[in-house]
Amino acid sequence: MSTQQAKAQTLAQLHAAPEILRVVNVWDVVSAKAIAALPQTKALATAGHSIAATFGYPDGEKIPLDVMLDMIGRIAAATDLPVSSDLDAGYGNAGETTRRAIGVGVVGANVEDRLQPLAESVAAVEAIIAAGQAEGVPFVLNARTDAFVRAGDRPLAESIADAITRARAYLAAGADLVFVPGKLDADVTRQLVEGIGERKISVIGVPGALSAAQYEALGVARISYGPLTQRVALTALQDVAADLYADGVIPTTTRDLN
């Protein structure tokens, strides 16, 4: 078994474990190393929004794929931990993009459906899984459905039903679990878990959402934080800069993390 195959198996096992997998998203090598150095870190995940912002691009596949993959590869090479990547919607060819991502060292990914017709979204999931099989890596797909974040003004019940329908289809097509971003309260989360399955849902920890422990108790497999970790870092940078402009000093609690 290759190292990459072993990492993929480890990531899948982390998703299936009773404990929720807490993934703090990273966007470059130094952020990856800082998070990987913590003993609590079991896996890393890139944030596509954050990598795009690092290079001056807006979110949504505006960053060239080559640039995104180069940074993802640098992150994967900087750690011995499993790395899952944010591949947006697959850049027009989910299977080929997955093949290239595997080539730079990742073992899993989020790929979003953007509420495209279900048949098209299922075909993309199948292409991703097939790409992993062709490369000899049991690729761990965290298939994302935008049933909530692109819901518009449709009733909540419709979004819940749509998320469940899409999730079941993605799991049947080979996805490891399904990412349902949005500020999910306990009632909505409970309905999703009942409809999709325990340890088969991934969520995002946004301000005002439940805690990781609360999601774990409801049967959620994974929680990540998307671009929010970079925003926290940039907030700290901007705040210390404002303090320095006001004749402040660098805090003595600052750690040598670079």
C-alpha positions in Angstrom: 0.0 0.0 0.0 1.4 3.4 -0.9 1.6 6.3 1.5 -1.2 8.1 -0.4 -3.5 5.1 -0.3 -2.9 4.8 3.5 -3.7 8.5 4.0 -6.9 8.1 2.0 -7.9 5.2 4.2 -7.1 7.2 7.3 -9.3 10.1 6.2 -12.2 7.7 5.5 -11.7 6.1 9.0 -11.8 9.6 10.6 -15.1 10.3 8.9 -16.6 7.0 10.1 -15.4 7.3 13.7 -17.9 8.2 16.5 -16.0 11.4 17.2 -16.6 14.3 14.8 -13.6 15.2 12.7 -12.7 18.8 13.3 -10.9 20.2 10.4 -9.3 23.7 10.6 -9.0 25.0 7.0 -5.7 26.2 5.7 -4.7 28.2 2.7 -0.9 28.2 2.3 2.2 26.3 3.6 2.8 28.4 6.7 -0.9 28.1 7.8 -0.8 24.4 7.1 2.3 23.9 9.2 0.9 26.0 12.1 -2.2 23.9 12.2 -0.5 20.5 11.6 1.8 21.3 14.6 -1.1 21.0 17.0 -1.5 17.6 18.5 -5.2 17.7 18.1 -4.9 17.9 14.3 -5.7 14.6 12.5 -6.2 15.9 8.9 -6.0 19.1 6.9 -8.4 20.7 4.5 -7.7 23.5 2.1 -10.2 26.4 1.7 -10.6 27.3 -2.0 -12.0 30.8 -1.1 -8.9 31.5 1.1 -6.4 30.3 -1.5 -8.1 32.4 -4.2 -8.0 35.4 -1.9 -4.3 34.8 -1.2 -3.6 35.3 -4.9 -6.0 38.2 -5.3 -8.9 36.4 -6.9 -12.6 36.2 -5.9 -14.1 32.9 -4.9 -15.8 30.7 -7.5 -13.2 29.2 -9.8 -11.8 32.7 -10.8 -8.3 31.6 -9.8 -6.6 29.6 -12.5 -6.7 25.9 -11.8 -2.9 25.5 -12.2 -2.4 28.2 -9.5 -4.9 26.5 -7.1 -3.4 23.1 -7.6 0.2 24.4 -7.1 -0.8 25.7 -3.7 -2.7 22.6 -2.8 0.4 20.5 -3.7 2.7 22.7 -1.6 0.3 22.2 1.3 0.2 18.4 0.8 4.0 18.2 0.6 4.4 20.2 3.8 2.7 17.6 6.1 2.4 13.9 6.7 -1.3 14.2 7.5 -4.1 13.4 5.1 -5.1 16.5 3.0 -8.5 17.1 1.6 -8.8 19.9 -1.0 -11.6 22.3 -2.0 -12.0 21.9 -5.7 -15.0 24.2 -6.1 -17.3 22.7 -8.7 -14.6 20.7 -10.5 -13.5 23.5 -12.9 -15.6 22.1 -15.8 -14.2 18.6 -15.6 -14.6 17.1 -12.1 -12.9 13.8 -13.1 -9.8 15.4 -14.7 -9.5 18.0 -11.9 -9.6 15.2 -9.3 -6.9 13.2 -11.2 -4.7 16.3 -11.2 -5.4 16.9 -7.5 -4.4 13.3 -6.7 -1.2 13.9 -8.6 -0.2 16.7 -6.3 -0.8 14.6 -3.2 -4.3 15.1 -1.9 -6.5 12.2 -0.9 -10.0 13.8 -0.7 -12.0 16.8 -1.8 -15.1 18.9 -1.5 -16.8 19.4 -4.9 -20.0 21.4 -5.0 -23.1 20.8 -7.0 -24.2 24.5 -7.3 -27.7 23.0 -7.6 -27.1 21.8 -11.1 -29.6 19.1 -12.4 -29.3 16.0 -10.2 -28.3 13.8 -13.1 -25.4 16.1 -13.9 -24.3 16.3 -10.3 -24.4 12.5 -9.9 -22.3 12.1 -13.1 -19.7 14.4 -11.6 -19.6 12.4 -8.4 -19.2 9.2 -10.5 -16.3 10.8 -12.5 -14.5 11.8 -9.3 -14.7 8.3 -7.9 -13.6 6.8 -11.2 -10.6 9.1 -11.3 -9.6 7.9 -7.9 -9.9 4.3 -8.9 -7.9 4.9 -12.1 -5.1 6.5 -10.0 -5.2 3.7 -7.4 -6.3 6.0 -4.6 -9.5 5.4 -2.7 -10.4 9.0 -3.0 -12.5 10.4 -0.2 -15.2 12.6 -1.7 -17.0 15.0 0.6 -19.7 15.8 -2.0 -21.2 19.2 -1.4 -24.8 20.2 -2.0 -25.7 23.8 -2.1 -29.3 23.0 -1.2 -29.2 25.7 1.6 -26.7 28.3 0.4 -28.3 28.6 -3.0 -31.9 28.1 -1.8 -33.0 31.6 -2.4 -36.5 32.2 -0.9 -37.8 28.7 -1.3 -39.3 27.1 1.9 -36.9 25.5 4.3 -38.7 22.2 4.1 -38.0 22.1 0.3 -34.3 22.7 0.9 -34.2 19.9 3.5 -35.9 17.5 1.1 -33.6 18.5 -1.7 -30.5 18.1 0.4 -31.6 14.6 1.4 -32.4 13.6 -2.1 -29.1 14.8 -3.5 -27.1 13.4 -0.6 -28.6 9.9 -1.0 -27.8 10.0 -4.7 -24.2 11.2 -4.1 -23.6 8.5 -1.5 -25.0 5.9 -3.8 -22.6 7.1 -6.6 -19.6 6.6 -4.3 -19.2 9.7 -2.2 -17.8 9.1 1.3 -20.1 11.8 2.9 -22.0 14.9 2.0 -21.2 18.5 2.8 -24.2 20.6 3.6 -23.0 24.1 4.2 -25.3 26.6 5.9 -26.1 27.7 9.5 -27.8 24.5 10.5 -29.7 24.5 13.8 -30.4 21.3 15.8 -33.8 20.6 14.3 -32.6 20.9 10.7 -29.4 18.9 11.4 -31.5 16.1 13.1 -33.7 15.9 10.0 -30.7 15.7 7.7 -29.1 13.0 9.7 -32.3 11.0 9.8 -32.7 11.3 6.1 -29.1 10.8 5.0 -27.5 8.7 7.8 -25.3 9.0 10.8 -21.7 9.9 10.2 -22.5 10.8 6.6 -22.9 14.6 6.9 -20.3 17.3 6.9 -21.1 20.8 8.1 -19.4 24.2 8.4 -18.9 26.0 11.6 -20.2 29.5 11.0 -20.9 32.2 13.6 -24.2 31.4 15.3 -24.1 27.7 14.4 -23.9 24.8 16.8 -20.6 23.8 18.4 -18.7 20.8 17.1 -19.7 18.8 20.2 -23.4 19.5 19.6 -23.1 18.5 15.9 -21.3 15.3 17.0 -24.1 14.4 19.4 -26.5 14.7 16.5 -24.5 12.3 14.3 -22.5 14.6 12.1 -19.2 13.2 10.8 -17.1 16.3 10.1 -17.0 20.0 10.7 -14.8 22.5 8.9 -14.6 26.3 8.8 -14.0 27.3 5.2 -12.7 30.8 4.7 -13.5 31.8 8.3 -10.1 30.8 9.6 -8.4 33.1 7.2 -10.8 35.9 8.2 -9.9 35.4 11.8 -6.1 35.6 10.9 -6.6 38.7 8.8 -8.7 40.3 11.6 -5.9 39.7 14.0 -3.4 41.2 11.5 -5.5 44.2 10.9 -6.1 44.7 14.6 -2.4 44.6 15.5 -1.6 46.9 12.7 -4.1 49.4 14.0 -2.6 49.1 17.4 0.9 49.6 16.0 -0.2 52.7 14.2 -1.5 53.9 17.6 2.0 53.5 19.0 1.4 50.0 20.4 3.9 47.2 20.4 4.0 43.6 19.3 2.3 41.5 22.0 4.8 39.5 24.2 2.5 36.4 23.7 3.4 36.3 20.0 4.7 32.8 19.1 7.4 32.0 16.5 5.2 30.2 14.1 7.1 31.1 10.9 
